[in-house]
Amino acid sequence: MKREPFVAAREARWIRLEDLLAQLRSVRRNAAPKDVAELPAAYRRVCQDLALARRRMYGRELTERLNRLALAGREQLYRLPARFAQRAIDFIAAEFPRKVREEARLFWLATAAFLVPALAVAAIALTRPDLLYALVDAEQLHEAERMYDPANGGVTELRDAGGNVKMFAFYIYNNVGIDFRTFAGGFLFGVGSLAVLVFNGIHLGAIVGHFLHIGYETTLLPFVVGHSSLELTAMLIAGVAGLRLGSALLAPGRRSRGRAMVEVAPHCLQLLVGAGGMTALAAFIEGFWSAQPLPDSVKYAVGAVLWSAVATYFVFAGRRRAA
């Protein structure tokens, strides 16, 4: 191919890359253009064009132009990871709560799937405790009784730093596992996610109702009130991610199921990442705060503040930037 057809066939995309680089240089660090995703492919193409121009000896002027484009593209491309911290802040401050609000219907569906069985089983435990053992394993209830027995001081204890770290790691492992199982149930057309939420609702309702019935609420409630807002909300959001994935598989429209899953996967994974961050924070509170021997009034006050903060965050965060 001669030089003129070579340039004519590629001039438009070189100009597009120049415009894109100009945009990236002019915008603020936290306001990269939406089409920044074009940059990696455009950079690879201009590098290929540069190699061809050099090999075919199309002239110094053309090779220098392409070399400048390639160097500028490389500079911008490898600067993007430096913006990770800003993108993380933007995600936490605005994008994550907006994504949860976008899935309001699925959020309330997940809440109902968890809360209705929890309340129903708690009512059974209070009114017909003899029926409770038909729903949950008796050994699990007895083990929970031993842990929260007020005669043994319940789960309140003054641990050293090593003990707090150990419990923090345990709660991370256990609770993040619950979130992933809740999300993974979405691969079963969303039914699996609903089943995990229902199961956890039954388990929580059985524990709370049984403890209220036998008078152990004085040890249970002060312990869980601090971290429950983050932990339970994160589990529901993981359920939302699973339900969104399941809905794409169940009703892909004119797309194949594989294509529908690929298209919805980034959105679902962002929800899951946000839920995982909340679960990690809940585990930190549970490991370092919840078991501390503090007055119940203090723990209830902190719990009320955290529940209010979580609700306020998901209702209001990111609205101004979205507007």
N, C-alpha and C positions, 0 to 999 in steps of 0.2 A: 504494500500500500504506500502511495506517495504521501508526502507531508501534508498537502492541502486537504485531501479526503480524510486523513487521520485527524487533523485539527477540526474540520467541520463536523465530524461524527461525535466529537467529545467536548466541543467548546461549551455547550449548554451546561453540562454537568460540572465543568471547571468553574464556570461563572456561579453556579449554584453553590459550590463549595466555598468560593470566595465570599459570597453573601452570608453563608452560614457562619463562617469564621468571623466575619465582621460583627454579626449579631452576638456571638459568644464573647467577643472582646468588649462590646459596649454595654452588655447587660450587667446587672448586679450579680453578685455571687449566688444569691438565692433565687434568681429569676431567669434561669436558662430557658431558651425557647423550647416550645413543645416538640419541634422537629429536631432536637438535639440527637435523637436516636438515629438520624441519618449519618451522623459523623463517622462512626467506625467503618461502615461500608464505603462511604465517599473517600475516606482516607486510603483504604485498601485499593480502590480503583485508581486513584491518582498515582499511587506508588507503582502500580502495574503500567500505567501510561508512561511514567517517567522511565521505567526500565526499557520499554519498547522504544521510546524516543532516543535514548542513549544508544541502544543496540543498532537502530536503523540510521543513526547519525542525522537526525532531523534538524540539527543546528543548535548553536549555543543559546540563542535567545529563547527557544522553546524549552530546552532542557532546564535553563535557569528558572523560567517561570514555573514549571512543574516542580522543580526542586524546592522553590520557595513555598509553594502550596503544600507539598508533602511535609516540610518542616513545620509550617504553621499548624497543619492538621495534627501532626504528632504532638506538638506542644499542648494544644487544646485537649486532645484525647487523653493524654497522661496527666493533665491537670484535674480532670474530672474526679478521680478518687479523692483528691484533697478536699472536695466539697462534701465528703461523706458525713462529717459532723453536722454541717448545716442541713443537709437533707434529712438526717435523723431527727434533728430538732423540729424541722417542718412537719415530718411525719407524725411525731408525737403531739405537737401543738395543734395541728389542724387536719392533716389528711386522715389519720386513723379515726378520730371521732366522726368526721364526715362520712367515711366509708361505712361505719356502723349505722349512722342515721339513714344512709341510703338503703340499708337492709332492715328497715324498721319492722316490716311485716314478719320477716323471718325471725327477727329478734324476739318479737312477742310470741311467735309460735314456739320458739325454743324455750322461752320463759314459761309458757303454759305447760309444755311437755315435762318440764322439771318441777314446777311449783304445784300443779294440780295433784300429781301423785304424792308429793311431799306432804301437802296439807291433809290429803285423804288418809294416808297411813298414820300421820300424827294423830288425827282424830280417832282412828281405830285404836291406837296405842293408849289413848286416854280413856276411851269409853268401853272398848272390848279388848283388854290386853291379852286375853286368852287366844284371840285370833291373830295376834301379831306374829307368833312363831310360825304361822303358816305362810308368812310373807318373807321373813328374813331368817337367817341362820341363828339359832339360839346361842351357839358358841361365840359368834361375833358380838352379840349383845352382852354376854357375860364378860368377854374380854374388855369391851368398852366400859362396863360397870367397874371393873377393877382399876382401870386407868383413871376414871373420874370420881372414884369413891371419896367423898368428903372426909371420911375417917382417916384416909391416907394422905390427905392434903391435896387430892385431885392431881391435876397436871401442873400445878404451880410449883416452881422450884427455882432456886437461885443457882444458875449454872455458871461455870467459868467460860472464858472465851472459846476454848476448844469445844466445849459441849454445845454452845450456841452455833458454832460453825457446822458441827456434825449434824445437828437437827435441821439447820438451814439447807444443807446438802440433801438430807433425806426428804424434806418437803419439796424441794425442787424436783427431785427424781419422781416422787409420787404424783405430784399435782400436774407437772408438765406432761407426764404420761397419760393422765386422765384427759387433758386437753387434746393430745394427739389421737387418742382412741375416739374421742368424740368427733373430731374432724374426719378421721379415716373412715368412720361409718358412712360418710357421704358417698364413698365409692359404691355402696350398696343402694344407690338411687335415693340417698337421704334417709332411708329407713333405719340404717345402722346408727346414724347420729341421733335420731329420735329415741331409739331403743336405749342408747347409753344415757341420754338425759333422763328418761323415765326411770331407769335402774338407779341412777344416782339420787333422783328425787325420792324414790322409795326408801333407799338406804338412809338418807338424811332425815326424812320424816320419821322413820322407825327410831332412830337414835334420839332425836329431839323429843318426840312424843313419849317414848319410854322413860327418858330421864325426867321429863316433867311429871310423869306418873309416880316415879319413885323418889322424887325430891332431890335430884342431882343437878338441877338447873343452876344452882349457885356455883358449881364448879365448871359446868359446860359453857354457859353463856358468856361469862367474863373472858374466857379463853378465846372463843371464836369471834367475838364481836369486832375485834381489831382488824383481823385479816380477811373476814368473810366477804366484805364488799368487793375487794379486788379478786379474790379467788373464785367466787361464784359468778361474778360478771364475766370474768375471763373464760370460764367454762361455757357460759351461754354464747359468747362470741365465737368460740371454737365450734360450737354447735351450728351457729349461723353460717360459718365458712363451710362446714360439711353439708348443710342443707342447700346452700347455693350451688355447690359442686353437684350434689344429687339432683337438683332441679335441672341443671344443664344436661345431665345424662338422661334424665327422665323425659324431658321435652326439648330436644336439641333443635327443633324447627327444621329448616331445610339443610342444616349442617349435619355432618356425620357426628356420632357421639364423641369420637376421638377429637374432632376439630372443636366441638363445643367445649370439651373439657380443657383443651389447650387454651382457648380464648378466655375462659373464666378462671383458669388457674392462678394468674398473677394477683387478681383481686382476692381470691380465697387465701392465698399465701400471705398477703399483706394483713388480712384479718387475723390469721393464725399467728403471725409474728407479733402483732400488737397484743393478742391474748397471752402469748408466751411471756412478753415483757411484764404484763400485769401479774401473771402467776409468779414470776420471779420476785417481784416486789412484795407480793403477798407472802411468799415463803420467807423473805427477809424479815417481815414483821412477825410472822409466826415463830421464827427461830430465835429472834433477838428481843421480842417484846411480849408476845402473848402469854408466855409462861412465867413472866417476872412476878414476884410477890408484891403486887401493888394493890391499893384499894380498888374495890369494884367500881366505885363512882368514877375514878380516873379512867379505867378501861372503857366504861360505857361512854364517857365523854369523848374519848379519842375515837371510839367506834362510830359515834354519831357524826363526828367531824369527817371521818373517812367516807362513810356512806354518802354524806352530803356532797363531799368533794367529787366522788365518782359520778354521782347523778349530774352535778353541775357541769363537769367536764364533758360528758357525752351529749348533754343538751345544748351547751353554748359554745364549746371550743371549736374554732375554725369557721364560725359563721361569718365573721367580718371579712376574712380573706376570700371566702367563697363568693360573697356578694361583690 
